Amino acid sequence: MSPSLAAPSSTKDVRPMATSHNKLSPRPQNVLVDSTGRNLKLADFGLARLFSVPLRAYTHEVVTLWYRAPEILLGHRKYATPTDIWSLGCIVAEMATAEVLFPGDSQIDTIFKIFRRLGTPSDEVWPGFSTLRNFSQEFPKWSNTELVDVRCKAPALGPRGVDMINACLRFNPIDRPSAKQLLQHKFFAAGEEAGLAEAEPVIHRDSRQLSRGTMSAG
């Protein structure tokens, strides 16, 4: 996809997530955009899952590996909609650069690719990090790159776009914005001001989709 379409298409991906987190597996292959970049379809709702409060334990075999949030990769069994926000950040970066952000070939390889780009977290950055089941004191210590390579490969994102992606990729799940909060981000406002999002999205959902209290499962 052309980087110039990243802002409007990203907006359309966020809007349905603002009302339901129920995609089978948030990944670019399930985000279908026409040649104009104005119409978007979300595909694959076949294994949508209900969730409730208080949260219960879920399987870690959820979401395609490259878009799987670090709390799941590191063994947390209770997770919710922030996992979809992480996936969204990965998707927007990939749409803008035409490259997968964290293309790991295993769970540990994906974890290390995340750490190499975003820095190895600490308990100060992510409270409880060192207590996660798959945590190791032997994890290499990398510094945060601030996604400089993404900024260089996709200049159309600009500082606002990179800031939005960074917000989605915060290690602590409770620090990630909700989909509704993301819609207020300056990145999307800039796209509309430039005339990149003139039309409202046409969202087609499978008639089997579940209602508001759902989230993605793999």
C-alpha positions in Angstrom: 0.0 0.0 0.0 1.2 3.5 -0.8 2.3 5.3 2.4 0.1 8.2 1.4 -2.9 6.0 2.1 -1.7 4.9 5.5 -3.5 7.6 7.5 -7.0 7.2 6.0 -6.8 3.4 5.9 -5.5 3.3 9.4 -8.5 5.4 10.5 -10.9 3.0 9.0 -9.1 0.1 10.7 -9.5 1.8 14.1 -13.1 2.8 13.8 -14.6 -0.7 13.8 -12.2 -1.7 16.6 -13.7 1.2 18.6 -16.9 -0.7 18.9 -15.8 -4.4 18.8 -12.5 -6.2 19.3 -13.5 -9.4 17.5 -11.3 -10.1 14.6 -10.0 -13.6 14.3 -6.5 -12.5 13.9 -5.6 -8.8 13.5 -3.1 -8.8 10.6 -2.9 -7.1 7.2 -4.3 -10.1 5.3 -7.6 -9.6 7.2 -7.7 -5.8 6.4 -9.1 -5.5 2.8 -8.7 -2.1 1.2 -9.9 -1.3 -2.4 -7.7 0.5 -4.9 -9.0 4.0 -3.9 -8.1 3.4 -0.3 -11.6 4.6 0.7 -13.4 1.4 1.3 -12.3 -1.2 3.8 -13.5 -4.6 4.8 -12.5 -6.5 8.0 -12.3 -10.2 7.2 -12.4 -13.4 9.3 -14.6 -13.2 12.3 -14.9 -17.0 12.6 -13.3 -17.5 16.0 -14.4 -14.3 17.8 -14.4 -14.7 21.5 -16.5 -13.3 24.3 -14.7 -11.8 27.3 -16.0 -10.5 30.5 -14.8 -8.7 33.7 -13.2 -10.0 35.8 -10.9 -11.5 33.1 -10.2 -15.2 33.1 -7.2 -17.0 31.8 -6.9 -17.6 28.1 -4.6 -19.5 25.8 -1.4 -17.9 24.6 -2.0 -19.4 21.1 -3.8 -16.3 19.9 -3.1 -13.8 17.1 -0.6 -14.4 14.3 2.9 -14.5 15.8 4.2 -11.3 14.1 1.3 -9.3 15.5 1.1 -10.9 19.0 1.4 -8.6 22.0 4.4 -9.0 24.3 2.3 -9.8 27.3 1.0 -12.9 25.5 4.5 -13.8 24.2 5.8 -13.6 27.8 3.2 -15.9 29.2 0.5 -13.7 30.6 -2.8 -15.6 30.6 -5.2 -12.8 31.3 -5.3 -10.3 28.5 -7.9 -8.1 26.8 -8.5 -5.5 24.1 -5.0 -3.8 24.4 -3.6 -6.8 22.6 -5.6 -5.7 19.5 -4.1 -2.2 19.8 -0.6 -3.7 19.7 -1.6 -5.6 16.6 -2.9 -2.4 15.1 0.4 -0.6 15.6 2.2 -3.4 13.8 -0.3 -3.3 11.0 0.0 0.5 10.4 3.8 0.3 10.4 3.7 -2.5 7.9 1.2 -0.7 5.7 3.4 2.4 5.6 6.8 0.6 5.1 5.7 -2.6 3.2 7.8 -4.5 5.7 6.7 -6.6 8.7 7.8 -4.9 11.9 8.5 -7.9 14.1 9.0 -10.9 11.7 10.0 -13.5 14.3 10.2 -17.2 13.4 9.4 -18.3 17.0 8.1 -16.8 20.2 11.5 -16.0 21.6 12.7 -14.6 18.2 9.7 -12.3 18.1 10.3 -11.2 21.6 13.9 -10.3 20.8 12.9 -8.5 17.6 10.5 -6.4 19.7 13.2 -5.6 22.3 15.7 -4.7 19.6 13.4 -2.0 18.2 11.6 -0.8 21.3 14.3 -1.5 23.9 14.3 -4.2 26.6 11.7 -3.2 29.2 12.1 -3.0 32.9 9.7 -3.1 35.9 9.7 0.7 35.8 8.5 0.8 32.2 6.2 -2.2 32.6 5.3 -3.0 36.2 5.4 -6.8 36.7 7.6 -7.5 33.7 10.1 -9.5 35.7 7.3 -11.7 37.2 6.0 -12.9 33.8 6.3 -16.6 33.2 8.6 -16.4 30.2 10.8 -13.6 31.7 14.5 -14.3 31.9 17.3 -12.4 33.7 19.4 -13.4 30.7 17.4 -11.2 28.3 19.8 -9.0 26.3 19.6 -5.3 27.1 18.7 -3.2 24.0 17.9 0.5 23.8 14.8 2.0 22.3 15.4 2.9 18.6 12.3 5.3 18.6 11.4 3.6 15.3 13.9 5.7 13.4 14.0 3.2 10.6 10.2 3.3 10.2 10.3 7.1 10.1 13.0 6.9 7.3 11.3 4.2 5.3 7.8 5.9 5.5 8.3 9.7 5.6 4.6 10.1 4.8 3.9 9.0 8.4 5.6 12.1 9.8 6.3 12.6 13.5 2.6 12.2 14.2 2.3 8.8 12.6 5.4 7.5 14.3 4.0 8.8 17.6 0.7 7.0 17.0 2.5 3.7 16.3 4.6 4.1 19.4 1.5 4.7 21.5 0.1 1.4 20.2 3.3 -0.4 21.0 3.7 0.5 24.7 4.8 -2.4 26.7 2.4 -2.0 29.6 -1.0 -2.9 28.2 -2.8 -0.4 30.4 -0.7 2.4 28.9 -1.9 1.8 25.3 -4.8 4.0 24.2 -8.2 2.6 23.4 -9.4 2.5 19.8 -11.7 5.5 20.6 -8.8 7.4 22.0 -6.7 6.7 18.9 -9.3 8.2 16.7 -8.6 11.6 18.4 -4.9 11.3 17.6 -3.4 14.2 15.6 -2.1 11.7 13.0 -5.7 11.1 11.8 -6.6 14.7 12.0 -3.6 15.6 9.8 -4.8 13.1 7.2 -8.2 14.5 7.0 -6.9 18.1 6.8 -4.8 17.0 3.8 -7.9 15.5 2.1 -6.7 11.9 2.5 -9.9 10.8 4.2 -12.7 12.5 2.3 -15.1 9.5 2.4 -16.5 7.5 5.3 -15.4 3.9 5.3 -17.8 1.2 4.1 -17.4 -1.5 6.7 -18.7 -4.9 5.9 -18.8 -7.4 8.8 -19.7 -11.1 8.8 -23.2 -11.6 10.0 -21.9 -14.1 12.5 -19.8 -11.5 14.3 -20.3 -11.2 18.1 -21.4 -8.0 19.8 -19.5 -5.4 21.7 -17.9 -7.6 24.3 -15.6 -9.6 22.0 -11.9 -9.8 21.2 -9.6 -11.6 18.8 -8.5 -15.2 19.0 -6.3 -17.2 16.8 
